[in-house]
Amino acid sequence: MERHYTIGFLVNPIAGMGGRVGLKGTDNVVDEAIRRGAEPVAPRRALEFLRRLETLLRQEKLDIDIVSCRLNMGEDYIRETGLKATYIDIPGSRETTAEDTREAVAEFTSKNPSLIVFVGGDGTARDVYEGLKSASKMDVPILGVPSGVKIYSGVFAVTPVDAAYIVLEHALGRAREMDLEIMDIDEEAFRSNRLNVKIYGYTRSVYIPFHTQSSKQLSPDSVDEVENQLGIAKYIAEIFDKNGVYILGPGTTVKRIADELGIRKTLLGVDVYYRGEVYNDLSEKEILDLIDDEEAWIIVTPIGRQGILFGRGNQQISPNVIRKVGRDHIIVVATLRKLRDIPGGILRVDTQDPEVDEYLRGYIKVIIDYRTWRMVKIV
């Protein structure tokens, strides 16, 4: 263990607000997210991380130093715990900007941190990366606590609890550092149902299997992959009740199912088939209002390589929606390649509701081809 272990800690307080209201991100649309009734996500995620970290440090009788930001970029949440920190004078107000993140990271590097931990999504990860570049401190490892709508980069922990564990193991010298991808998407294109993903670079991070998430893998257009998707789609079409109600998650495999059924489906949004009618790109509230007292089903596919079933890119299928539908009415579909490429062959959930996460855990049937399925564990 290092003699002095220091983390820089910052929060993007608006990260993730666009998810449940169907905006697929928060970049440049904070006012619209608020108008639609969005509530802050990052404060809850920050507190979950900090409280778990506090518990782990107490159990290990370990002290670490924390350098953080003022106000809602760190101070507000640290003061709700028993953790102690010193603070830099960023931000200047609660109306925070991406530049505040970049400046905070540059300021952290002057304190010789062992690790920089941030709460946010891919956009925040990119800003942290730019802050390191501007300070010429690319050797400082970073770790993301997932809070955004889109979380494709490889520098994130799977959950805030996993992030706390990673920090502890790193402080004790038991975690490996490696260069991982910083990825981001064009949110304007994403809202228009186009997925433009770019790798912005690689940066130092901390990797612990099953606690650090993998970067997203895009579905290939190989013949085998398409045929596998078509086999799944044909099977779903056979068991599909045209008088039923179905919530259709994002992704190419679910889109292939919709095409087979002749349903108009957005590739990246959450849609609802309601007794012959199709409602596209709905928010959590619109889904709940539509299914109301109906018996409904969810058709969903995990994110490639990450294996995350709920909580990444489909936040509209919220804990309230999952409770309403019920675990037994969740239809999971995944190609053989997708399952093979998920570390450990297990699925994960991160709904931001620990009770719902626990409710979903256990084995679930995953349809992997025409009339073919496999029991896969959700952890």
TITI-310788 format. One record per residue (C-alpha): residue number from 1; residue in one letter; x, y, z. Coordinates in Angstrom, 3 decimals, always signed. Layout:
BEGIN
     i   aa          u          v          w
   NUM    A          X          Y          Z
...
//
This chain:
BEGIN
     i   aa          u          v          w
     1    M     +0.000     +0.000     +0.000
     2    E     +1.173     +3.515     -0.712
     3    R     +2.154     +5.609     +2.316
     4    H     -0.230     +8.353     +1.218
     5    Y     -3.159     +7.281     -0.902
     6    T     -5.167    +10.169     -2.335
     7    I     -8.196    +10.216     -4.598
     8    G     -9.574    +13.171     -6.487
     9    F    -13.366    +12.969     -6.450
    10    L    -15.815    +14.897     -8.614
    11    V    -19.461    +14.629     -9.615
    12    N    -21.228    +15.749    -12.768
    13    P    -24.518    +16.651    -11.028
    14    I    -26.641    +16.531    -14.198
    15    A    -25.337    +13.204    -15.526
    16    G    -28.079    +10.694    -16.307
    17    M    -31.030    +13.079    -16.065
    18    G    -32.046    +12.476    -19.676
    19    G    -32.425     +8.707    -19.312
    20    R    -35.856     +7.936    -17.888
    21    V    -37.454    +10.857    -19.741
    22    G    -36.367     +9.402    -23.076
    23    L    -33.728    +11.952    -24.116
    24    K    -30.928     +9.338    -24.415
    25    G    -28.475    +11.700    -22.737
    26    T    -28.238    +15.092    -21.068
    27    D    -25.762    +16.950    -23.281
    28    N    -27.278    +20.332    -24.256
    29    V    -30.797    +19.303    -23.164
    30    V    -30.813    +19.824    -19.382
    31    D    -33.682    +22.325    -19.521
    32    E    -35.748    +19.941    -21.650
    33    A    -35.014    +17.077    -19.269
    34    I    -36.200    +19.172    -16.330
    35    R    -39.303    +20.232    -18.277
    36    R    -40.110    +16.559    -18.775
    37    G    -39.817    +15.935    -15.049
    38    A    -36.297    +14.509    -14.869
    39    E    -34.785    +14.148    -11.414
    40    P    -31.069    +14.192    -10.536
    41    V    -29.391    +10.793    -10.696
    42    A    -25.745    +11.565     -9.928
    43    P    -26.269    +12.657     -6.283
    44    R    -27.766     +9.250     -5.410
    45    R    -24.992     +7.417     -7.207
    46    A    -22.319     +9.545     -5.537
    47    L    -23.767     +8.870     -2.085
    48    E    -24.037     +5.141     -2.779
    49    F    -20.352     +5.075     -3.719
    50    L    -19.195     +7.227     -0.794
    51    R    -21.175     +5.347     +1.850
    52    R    -19.910     +1.991     +0.627
    53    L    -16.347     +3.331     +0.491
    54    E    -16.695     +4.650     +4.031
    55    T    -17.827     +1.207     +5.235
    56    L    -14.986     -0.617     +3.484
    57    L    -12.343     +1.781     +4.791
    58    R    -13.666     +1.404     +8.317
    59    Q    -13.634     -2.393     +8.043
    60    E    -10.033     -2.362     +6.798
    61    K     -8.995     +0.347     +9.293
    62    L     -7.580     +2.244     +6.344
    63    D     -7.261     +6.001     +5.931
    64    I     -7.127     +7.706     +2.559
    65    D     -7.063    +11.352     +1.574
    66    I     -9.830    +12.811     -0.570
    67    V     -9.563    +15.978     -2.610
    68    S    -12.874    +17.115     -4.056
    69    C    -14.814    +20.030     -5.512
    70    R    -17.105    +22.523     -3.853
    71    L    -20.903    +22.468     -3.824
    72    N    -22.724    +19.909     -5.976
    73    M    -19.573    +18.649     -7.676
    74    G    -18.513    +16.803     -4.512
    75    E    -18.786    +18.705     -1.231
    76    D    -22.568    +18.321     -0.831
    77    Y    -22.364    +14.522     -0.815
    78    I    -19.149    +14.032     +1.156
    79    R    -20.601    +16.114     +3.996
    80    E    -23.497    +13.618     +4.245
    81    T    -20.995    +10.901     +5.190
    82    G    -18.308    +10.529     +7.821
    83    L    -15.566    +10.940     +5.238
    84    K    -13.225    +13.924     +5.378
    85    A    -11.936    +15.857     +2.402
    86    T    -10.162    +18.982     +1.320
    87    Y    -11.713    +21.076     -1.435
    88    I    -10.579    +23.067     -4.428
    89    D    -12.495    +26.224     -5.372
    90    I    -14.384    +24.677     -8.309
    91    P    -17.150    +25.168     -9.351
    92    G    -17.981    +28.848     -8.953
    93    S    -21.716    +28.122     -8.770
    94    R    -24.188    +25.245     -8.898
    95    E    -24.630    +25.815    -12.642
    96    T    -21.742    +23.520    -13.499
    97    T    -20.127    +23.075    -16.906
    98    A    -17.871    +20.633    -18.720
    99    E    -15.079    +23.166    -18.331
   100    D    -15.477    +22.898    -14.531
   101    T    -14.758    +19.167    -14.831
   102    R    -11.700    +19.688    -17.008
   103    E    -10.321    +22.388    -14.691
   104    A    -11.005    +20.289    -11.576
   105    V     -9.100    +17.322    -12.991
   106    A     -6.137    +19.540    -13.900
   107    E     -6.206    +20.952    -10.359
   108    F     -6.395    +17.449     -8.842
   109    T     -3.239    +16.398    -10.684
   110    S     -1.243    +19.046     -8.793
   111    K     -2.078    +17.132     -5.577
   112    N     -0.375    +13.941     -6.856
   113    P     -3.492    +11.755     -6.635
   114    S     -3.261     +7.975     -6.708
   115    L     -6.616     +7.839     -8.521
   116    I     -9.282    +10.212     -9.837
   117    V    -12.857     +9.037     -9.317
   118    F    -15.718    +10.721    -11.161
   119    V    -19.478    +10.250    -11.142
   120    G    -21.026    +10.602    -14.582
   121    G    -21.281     +9.014    -18.013
   122    D    -19.236     +8.901    -21.196
   123    G    -19.392    +12.678    -21.671
   124    T    -17.917    +13.178    -18.206
   125    A    -15.269    +10.534    -18.901
   126    R    -14.270    +12.448    -21.998
   127    D    -13.988    +15.701    -20.009
   128    V    -11.845    +13.975    -17.371
   129    Y     -9.638    +12.620    -20.162
   130    E     -9.269    +16.123    -21.638
   131    G     -8.391    +17.484    -18.186
   132    L     -5.589    +14.946    -17.843
   133    K     -4.302    +15.785    -21.313
   134    S     -4.259    +19.517    -20.606
   135    A     -2.250    +18.902    -17.437
   136    S     +0.081    +16.425    -19.211
   137    K     -0.748    +13.873    -16.505
   138    M     -1.928    +10.880    -18.517
   139    D     -0.231     +8.532    -16.036
   140    V     -2.881     +9.276    -13.368
   141    P     -5.486     +6.465    -13.405
   142    I     -9.195     +7.282    -13.423
   143    L    -12.324     +5.378    -12.431
   144    G    -15.932     +6.148    -13.336
   145    V    -18.913     +5.654    -11.050
   146    P    -21.722     +5.005    -13.576
   147    S    -24.411     +7.662    -13.590
   148    G    -24.903     +8.643    -17.217
   149    V    -27.411     +7.454    -19.787
   150    K    -24.795     +6.059    -22.156
   151    I    -21.835     +4.346    -20.533
   152    Y    -19.822     +2.686    -23.264
   153    S    -16.262     +3.464    -22.062
   154    G    -14.118     +0.867    -20.359
   155    V    -13.091     +3.049    -17.391
   156    F    -16.307     +2.522    -15.398
   157    A    -17.081     +0.253    -12.499
   158    V    -20.193     -1.864    -13.015
   159    T    -21.995     -0.198    -10.089
   160    P    -21.196     +2.411     -7.408
   161    V    -20.645     -0.444     -4.930
   162    D    -18.146     -2.041     -7.323
   163    A    -16.405     +1.339     -7.633
   164    A    -15.881     +1.487     -3.858
   165    Y    -14.424     -2.016     -3.870
   166    I    -12.068     -1.111     -6.734
   167    V    -10.813     +1.952     -4.844
   168    L    -10.149     -0.152     -1.751
   169    E     -8.269     -2.841     -3.693
   170    H     -6.232     -0.208     -5.511
   171    A     -5.344     +1.482     -2.222
   172    L     -4.193     -1.874     -0.861
   173    G     -2.073     -2.506     -3.960
   174    R     -4.157     -5.478     -5.077
   175    A     -5.644     -4.070     -8.305
   176    R     -4.112     -3.935    -11.758
   177    E     -3.850     -0.745    -13.781
   178    M     -4.237     -0.835    -17.551
   179    D     -5.051     +1.429    -20.479
   180    L     -8.777     +1.407    -21.291
   181    E    -10.949     +3.133    -23.876
   182    I    -12.667     +6.471    -23.579
   183    M    -15.686     +6.246    -25.864
   184    D    -18.528     +8.637    -26.554
   185    I    -21.405     +8.967    -28.964
   186    D    -22.941    +11.844    -30.853
   187    E    -26.058    +12.481    -28.732
   188    E    -27.803    +14.508    -31.429
   189    A    -27.408    +11.575    -33.826
   190    F    -28.425     +9.182    -31.018
   191    R    -31.680    +11.079    -30.502
   192    S    -32.286    +10.739    -34.247
   193    N    -31.856     +6.950    -33.994
   194    R    -28.301     +6.873    -35.384
   195    L    -25.453     +5.355    -33.393
   196    N    -22.174     +7.174    -34.030
   197    V    -19.600     +5.850    -31.570
   198    K    -16.025     +7.079    -31.459
   199    I    -13.007     +6.073    -29.415
   200    Y    -11.458     +9.330    -28.244
   201    G     -8.415     +7.740    -26.744
   202    Y     -7.028     +5.424    -24.110
   203    T     -6.225     +6.342    -20.543
   204    R     -4.987     +4.659    -17.390
   205    S     -7.663     +2.996    -15.291
   206    V     -8.066     +0.239    -12.717
   207    Y     -9.245     -3.147    -13.877
   208    I    -10.701     -5.864    -11.663
   209    P    -12.644     -8.619    -13.489
   210    F    -16.392     -8.582    -12.838
   211    H    -16.125     -5.206    -11.077
   212    T    -14.836     -3.073    -13.955
   213    Q    -17.194     -3.057    -16.916
   214    S    -16.058     -3.821    -20.446
   215    S    -16.389     -1.208    -23.149
   216    K    -19.435     -1.679    -25.360
   217    Q    -19.065     -3.946    -28.372
   218    L    -21.083     -2.949    -31.439
   219    S    -23.022     -5.719    -33.157
   220    P    -21.206     -6.886    -36.301
   221    D    -23.076     -7.273    -39.580
   222    S    -21.570    -10.695    -40.266
   223    V    -23.689    -13.313    -41.989
   224    D    -23.608    -15.578    -38.925
   225    E    -24.709    -12.778    -36.606
   226    V    -27.580    -11.691    -38.833
   227    E    -28.758    -15.290    -39.311
   228    N    -28.635    -15.817    -35.540
   229    Q    -30.721    -12.674    -35.005
   230    L    -33.198    -13.838    -37.639
   231    G    -33.523    -17.219    -35.909
   232    I    -34.354    -15.455    -32.636
   233    A    -36.791    -13.152    -34.432
   234    K    -38.639    -16.032    -36.099
   235    Y    -39.057    -17.804    -32.771
   236    I    -40.359    -14.677    -31.027
   237    A    -42.787    -14.148    -33.934
   238    E    -44.223    -17.626    -33.326
   239    I    -44.953    -16.983    -29.646
   240    F    -45.889    -13.297    -30.017
   241    D    -49.467    -12.413    -29.033
   242    K    -50.724     -9.801    -31.497
   243    N    -53.373     -8.799    -28.954
   244    G    -50.781     -8.374    -26.238
   245    V    -48.691     -5.524    -24.830
   246    Y    -44.914     -5.546    -25.275
   247    I    -42.198     -3.118    -24.193
   248    L    -39.384     -3.337    -26.744
   249    G    -35.907     -2.341    -25.573
   250    P    -33.169     -0.878    -27.791
   251    G    -30.654     -2.824    -29.852
   252    T    -30.201     -4.551    -33.188
   253    T    -31.523     -7.939    -32.039
   254    V    -34.806     -6.459    -30.781
   255    K    -34.999     -4.350    -33.950
   256    R    -34.666     -7.557    -35.981
   257    I    -37.604     -9.016    -34.042
   258    A    -39.708     -5.935    -34.773
   259    D    -38.842     -6.153    -38.470
   260    E    -39.932     -9.780    -38.542
   261    L    -43.246     -8.793    -36.932
   262    G    -43.720     -5.804    -39.243
   263    I    -43.537     -3.411    -36.283
   264    R    -42.082     +0.075    -36.647
   265    K    -39.205     +0.081    -34.130
   266    T    -36.617     +2.677    -33.206
   267    L    -33.144     +1.157    -33.004
   268    L    -32.036     +3.088    -29.921
   269    G    -35.289     +3.979    -28.167
   270    V    -37.795     +2.065    -26.039
   271    D    -41.068     +1.383    -27.860
   272    V    -44.373     -0.215    -26.906
   273    Y    -46.536     -2.532    -29.010
   274    Y    -50.068     -2.178    -27.676
   275    R    -52.667     -4.518    -29.190
   276    G    -51.725     -3.728    -32.777
   277    E    -50.675     -0.110    -32.215
   278    V    -47.045     +0.975    -31.919
   279    Y    -45.809     +3.861    -29.753
   280    N    -42.217     +4.874    -30.404
   281    D    -39.436     +6.295    -28.265
   282    L    -41.313     +6.577    -24.979
   283    S    -40.242     +7.883    -21.576
   284    E    -40.705     +6.002    -18.310
   285    K    -43.887     +7.953    -17.536
   286    E    -45.331     +7.340    -20.996
   287    I    -44.658     +3.615    -20.660
   288    L    -46.305     +3.435    -17.237
   289    D    -49.310     +5.447    -18.421
   290    L    -49.722     +3.205    -21.449
   291    I    -49.422     -0.211    -19.813
   292    D    -51.419     +0.896    -16.727
   293    D    -53.392     -2.186    -15.588
   294    E    -52.454     -4.276    -18.618
   295    E    -50.534     -7.535    -18.506
   296    A    -47.332     -6.625    -20.337
   297    W    -44.058     -8.174    -21.441
   298    I    -40.558     -6.740    -21.811
   299    I    -38.289     -7.870    -24.657
   300    V    -34.707     -6.819    -24.009
   301    T    -31.146     -7.686    -25.006
   302    P    -27.973     -7.080    -22.950
   303    I    -25.342     -4.566    -24.031
   304    G    -22.598     -6.199    -26.068
   305    R    -19.536     -7.282    -24.046
   306    Q    -20.803     -5.488    -20.913
   307    G    -23.652     -7.944    -20.345
   308    I    -25.753     -5.298    -18.609
   309    L    -29.445     -6.017    -19.050
   310    F    -31.052     -2.988    -17.368
   311    G    -29.529     +0.358    -16.442
   312    R    -27.476     +1.205    -19.536
   313    G    -29.168     +2.979    -22.423
   314    N    -32.634     +1.679    -21.489
   315    Q    -33.342     +3.613    -18.267
   316    Q    -36.881     +4.229    -19.523
   317    I    -37.479     +0.599    -18.483
   318    S    -37.171     +1.776    -14.908
   319    P    -37.538     -0.067    -11.597
   320    N    -41.200     +0.996    -11.539
   321    V    -41.762     -0.473    -15.001
   322    I    -39.972     -3.700    -14.056
   323    R    -42.034     -4.039    -10.870
   324    K    -45.224     -3.480    -12.860
   325    V    -44.375     -6.060    -15.519
   326    G    -42.774     -8.668    -13.247
   327    R    -39.659    -10.789    -13.657
   328    D    -41.558    -13.707    -15.203
   329    H    -42.646    -11.464    -18.080
   330    I    -39.135    -10.436    -19.124
   331    I    -38.007    -12.020    -22.395
   332    V    -34.222    -11.838    -22.805
   333    V    -32.717    -12.349    -26.245
   334    A    -29.033    -12.527    -27.177
   335    T    -27.015    -14.032    -29.998
   336    L    -24.468    -16.732    -29.321
   337    R    -21.620    -14.316    -30.117
   338    K    -22.957    -11.746    -27.688
   339    L    -23.168    -14.247    -24.832
   340    R    -19.749    -15.683    -25.674
   341    D    -18.119    -12.246    -25.550
   342    I    -19.549    -11.293    -22.139
   343    P    -16.892    -11.885    -19.449
   344    G    -17.858    -14.905    -17.383
   345    G    -21.001    -15.447    -19.463
   346    I    -23.128    -13.718    -16.817
   347    L    -25.600    -10.849    -17.024
   348    R    -25.723     -7.809    -14.761
   349    V    -28.283     -5.220    -13.714
   350    D    -27.800     -1.688    -12.413
   351    T    -31.281     -0.167    -12.225
   352    Q    -30.333     +2.332     -9.461
   353    D    -32.758     +0.509     -7.153
   354    P    -31.004     -2.133     -5.001
   355    E    -34.285     -3.935     -4.242
   356    V    -35.118     -4.319     -7.931
   357    D    -31.551     -5.398     -8.706
   358    E    -31.873     -8.113     -6.069
   359    Y    -35.336     -9.086     -7.406
   360    L    -33.844     -9.620    -10.871
   361    R    -30.854    -11.698     -9.770
   362    G    -30.736    -15.430    -10.358
   363    Y    -31.061    -17.567    -13.463
   364    I    -33.132    -16.426    -16.407
   365    K    -33.934    -18.060    -19.737
   366    V    -32.184    -16.338    -22.654
   367    I    -33.386    -17.058    -26.190
   368    I    -30.236    -17.545    -28.283
   369    D    -31.610    -18.877    -31.609
   370    Y    -34.709    -20.401    -33.185
   371    R    -36.458    -22.435    -30.464
   372    T    -33.175    -22.502    -28.560
   373    W    -32.436    -21.004    -25.173
   374    R    -29.914    -21.115    -22.374
   375    M    -30.190    -20.490    -18.654
   376    V    -27.927    -17.551    -17.777
   377    K    -27.258    -16.110    -14.340
   378    I    -27.987    -12.454    -13.498
   379    V    -25.693    -11.159    -10.748
//
